[in-house]
Amino acid sequence: MDKPLSFVDERLSFVDECLSFVDECLSFVDECLNFLDERLNFLDKRLNFLDERLNFLDERLSFLDKPLRFVDKPNFCQWDRA
């Protein structure tokens, strides 16, 4: 009668080891996800910075995109943005 209980005990021990391994794997996956989340936040901040720079450059280009006109005044000549 002792043998079947021993077999069940061994199986439960094996299941417990498997659950411990799964727990370790889940902990590792959680650490990986945290790392990826940090990287994503960093990249998001970098993207926002680059977006701000792009907007700034776009404003500068829109200024330069205006046509030039020649202003002729007495004793004063210049090129001016319209």
VENFEN-V140082 format. One line per field, one symbol per residue. ss: DSSP state (h for helix, s for strand, l for the rest). psi: psi as a letter, one per 40 degrees, with the letter a starting at -180 (. if undefined). burial: + if it has 9 or more other ideal C-beta (glycine too) atoms within 8 Angstrom, else -. A space follows every 10 residues. Layout:
# VENFEN-V140082
ss: ???
psi: ???
burial: ???
This chain:
# VENFEN-V140082
ss: lhhhhhhhhh hhhhhhhhhh hhhhhhhhhh hhhhhhhhhh hhhhhhhhhh hhhhhhhhhh hhhhlllsss sssllsssss sl
psi: dddddddddd dddddddddd dddddddddd dddddddddd dddddddddd dddddddddd dddeeiiiih hhihehhihi h.
burial: ---------- ---------- ---------- ---------- ---------- ---------- ---------- +--------- --
